[in-house]
Amino acid sequence: MFENLIEKLKKNPTTLVFTEGTDARILEAASRLKKNGILEPLLIGVPEEVQAAAEKGGFDITDIRVIDPANYRRMDELVDKMVELRKGKMTPEECHAALLKGNYFGTMLVKMGVADALLGGATYSTADTVRPALQLVKTKPGNKSVSSSFVMIREKADGTEEKYIMGDCAINIEPTAEEMAECAVECAHTARIFDIDPKVAMLSYSTKGSGKGENVDKVRTATELAKAAAPELDIDGELQFDAAFSPVVAQTKCKGSPVAGQANVFIFPEIQSGNIGYKIAQRLGGFAAYGPILQGLNAPINDLSRGCDAEEVYQMAIITAGLK
C-alpha cells in the first residue's frame, strides 16, 4: 500500500503542514519524508526553537520550511479571511489570537492554498484538530458531517495484502442514519484511494429483518440513504458481520446480495462497536490499523494519536498526502 502511495506522491508534489514543529516525532518523520523525496514538509514553530529541537534529536531539516505564526507576512490576510469564514462569530482580535496557535494557523494555511494537507494531534486533542477544520476548511459540498475510517492491512501467506476499511471508529459517537450514510459513501471513496474496490456492508445485529428495534431501523434507513446518494456503489444492509464477511453464511442468510460474503468496507452503527471492532481485528487478527482518517472535509486533514511514534507520523503523513 505504501509503495503505491509513495509512487503517486513522487509524481504529484504535495506540501503537508505539521502543526507541532518542535516535536521530536514530527521532526524525525519530516526529515525522512524530505530526504526520501516523498513530499514537502512545512513545520510550524519559531525557527530557532525548531532548529534547536532538530539538532538535539540529530534530525536533518535542511531545506524544510519553518513558519512562525507571530512573524508571518500574510497574517493580516489570514485574519481577514478567518473573520469572513466565522461569519461574525469571532472578532478580528479573537481570530488573530487563534491564528497564533499551530492548529488554527496550519488549518488556515491549507485553506489559503499555502499547503495541500495537514497532520496534527501529536500534542493536540482530536477536538483541537477537527474544530479548526470544520470552522475554516469546512465539509465538502453535499456533506454535513465529518467521519473517520481505519485502513486495516494484513499480509497473506502468498505475500499479497488483505485490506479492509472500517468506519466510523473515532469521531461520531451516536451517528444519525444520515451521518451513517455519509460515512458509508466516504469510506467507499477512501477505499478506492487504497486500491480497494469497495463493497460496503452496513453492519447491525440483524440481517435483513432477522432482528428488530430502533438500531436496526436506523441501519436500514442509512442503507437506503447511502444507496440513493451513490447508486453506483455496491452497498447493502442491514447485515450481521458474519453475513457480510463469510460467503457460506451469506448464502444462508441473504443469498443474492451484491455485498454479503464479500464485503471489504464495514460501516458500524455507532462508535462503541466500531472502536471495539477494529481493535479486535488489530489485536486478535493481526491486522495493522492505519488511522483515523478524517473524511468529508474539503482538504486532507488528519489527527495523530498523542501516543504515536515517529514511524506512525511518517506513515500517516504519507496517507494524508495521498488523500489529496
N, C-alpha and C positions, 0 to 999 in steps of 0.2 A: 504493500500500500504506500509506504513512504517513498519508495523508489519512483513510483509513478507520479506522486505529488511533486517530488523534487524536480523531476524532469519537466513537468508543466511550469513550475515556478522559474526555472532557469530560462525558459523561453518567454516568460511573461514577467518582467521585473515588477516586484511588489515592495512597497515600503510599509513596514509594520512598526507601529509605535508601542513601546513598552512604558507603562505609566510609572514604574518604580526603578529608575535608572541606577540607583546606588546599591540595589540588592545583589548580593554575590551570585545568586542563582540566575538572575536575569543577565548579569554581565558575562557569566560563563556561556550561557546559551547564545547571547548576541554575538560574542566573539566567534563561536563555532559557525553560526549562520553566515556571518560576514566572510570568514575565512573560506568556507565551502562554496561561496558564491550563490547561496540559495535565495536570499532576499536582502533587502536593505533595512537593517535595524535603525530605529530612531529612539534615543533614550531621553527621558525627561528627568531633569535634575540640574543642580548647579554644576557646571562643567568641572570646576576644581574638585568638588566632592565626588563626582562620578569617577574622575580620573584617579583620585586617591584610593577609592574603593577597588578600582580595577587593578591598580598596582599592588595593593595589599593582597589581592587574590591571585595575582600573576596572570591576569587576563589581558590580552591584546585588543584594545578597542580603537586602534589606529584607523582613521578614516570613517569611524562611526559618528554620525551626527548626534550632538547632545544639545537639547534646548532647555533653557531656564525660563520658566513662565514669567518670572519677575523682570526679565530683560528682553522679552520677545518683541521685536519691532512691530509686529502686527497686532499687538494686544488690543488696541482701541477698536480695530476692525472685528476682532473676536468678541469683544464686549458688546458692540452694536448688534452683531448677529445673534448673540445669545439673548439679548433683550427682546429682539424680534421673535425668536423662537419660543420664548417663555410667555409671550403674549400678555405682558403686563403683570405677570406673577412675581417678577423679580426686578428690582431697580438696577440701574447701571452699576451702582456701588456693590450690590449683592452679587451681581454677575462677575464683576472684577474679582471679588473675594473668592468666589467659587473657582474661577479660572486659574487662580494661583495654586490650586490643588491638582496633582497629577492626573487624577481620574477625569475631572471635568476638562482640563486643558487638553489631554490626549484625545478625548472624545471629540472635542471641537476641532482638533487638527484633522481628524477623519472627516468631519462634516465639511470642512473648508477645502478638502482635497489635498492637503499637505501630506497626509498618509492615507494608505488604502485600507488599513485594518488596524485593530488594536488588541493587545493582550495585556490584561491586568489581573489583580487579585492575589499576587504573591504576599501582599500585606493588607490589601483592602478586602472587605467582605464582599460576598456576591452582590448584595444590595447596592454597595457603593460602585460596583461596575455596571450593573444593569440600570440603575436610576438615571445616570447621565446619558446612557444610550437611548433610553426611552424619551427623555426630555429633549435631546438635541438631534440625534440621528433618526429617531422615531421608527415606527414599524413600516414595512413595505405596503404599497397600495393594496388594498383589499384585506390586509391583516389587521386585526385588532389586538393581538396578544403576541407575546414572546414565549417561546417554548424551548425545550432543550432535548438533546439526544446524546447517546453514547454510541460510539462505534466499538463493537465487540469483535475481537480477532483472535483466532486460534490456528496454529499451524497444524495441518493434517500430516499423516504419515507419508504421503507422497510429496510433501514439500509445498503444496498449494495452501492457500489461506481460506479458512472458513470465516465468513464475515456476516455480521448482523447489525441492525440498527435498533436501539431501544429508546423509547421516549414516552412521556416526559418523566424523567427520573430526578429532576433537580430544581425546577422552577415553580410550576403551578401545583399548589397543594391539593386543591379540590377543583379541577377544571370543569367548566360547564361543557355541555355537548358541543357547543360552538368552538370552544377553545381546544377540545379534544380533536375535533375535525381539522382545525387549522394545524395542530401538531402533526396529525397524520400526513397531511399534504406536504408540510415542510420536511418531515422525516424522509419522505419519498424523494424529495429533491436532494437532501443530504446524501441519501443512499447512492444516487447517481454520480455524485461527485467522487465517491469512493468506489466507483465501478461495480456497484451492486444494482442489478435490475430489480426494482422494488416490487415486492408482493406484500401488501400491507394487511396485517391482522389486527383488528380492533378487539382487544382482549377483555374477557369477562369470566365470571364463574359459571356462565351459561353458554351453551352452543345452540344457536337457532331456536330459542324458546324453551330449552330444557330447564331453565331456571326462571324465576320470577322476581320482580322487585324494582324499585326505583333505579338502582345502579345498572341493572340490565337494560332498562328503558333508555337510560342516558347513553349507553354504549350503542344501542340500536339507532337512536336518533343521530348520534355522532357519525355513525357509518353512513347513514343516508345523506347527511350534510357533506361529508368528505367526498362521496361519490358524485354528488351534484357539482361540487366545486372543481373536481378534477376527474371528469368521466373517462379520461384516457388512462387512468391508473387502475391497476388491479388492487381493489380494496374490498375486504369482506369482514363481516361481523354480525352479531356478536359471536366470538369464538373463545372456547377454553384453550389454554396453551397447548394441551396435548393434541387437540384437533387442528390447531394452527400449524404445529410442528411435525407431527407424525403422519406420514401417508397412510399407514394402516388404520390409525384412529379416524383419520379424515374420511376414509371410505365407509366407515361405520356411522359416523356422526353427521357428516354433511357432504355426501357424495356429489360431485359435480361443481363444487366451489372452485373458483379460479385461484384461490389463495390457500385454502385449507390443505395442510400436509406439505406445503412448500413455501410457507411464509418466511421472509427474511427481514421484515420490518415489523416490530412488535410495539403496539401502542397500548400503554397501560391506562386504566380508568382513573387513577389518581397517583399522587407522588409516593404514597406509602408502599404500594405494591410495586411500583416502578423501581424505587430505590432498593427495595429488598431483592427484586428480581435480578437486576443487573449485578448486584453484589454476590448473589448465589452463583450466577454464571461465572463470575470472576474468580471466586474462591473455591468452589467445588468443581466447576467445569474447566478451569484452567484458561479462561479467556483473558486477554489483555483488554482493559477498558480505557478508551480514549474519550475524554470529555470532562465536563459537559460542554457540548457545542450549542451555543445560543442560535436560535432560529427565528426568522420572522422580521429581522431588522433590515434597514436599508443598506447596511455595510457590515462586514465581518468583524464582530466584537466578541471576544471570549474571556471567560473567567477562569483563573487558576485556583487550585486549592492552596490555602495558606501553608499546608504541609508538603507542598510539592518540592521536588528536587530539580537540579539543572537539566537532567535528561527529560523530565516531563515538560519543562518550559520549552526546551528545544523541539520536542515532538508537537506540543500544542501550537507553537509558533508556525510550524510547517502546515498543520491542519488549518489554522486560522487564515493564513495567507492563501492557502489552496481554495478557500471558500469564495475568493474574490470573483 
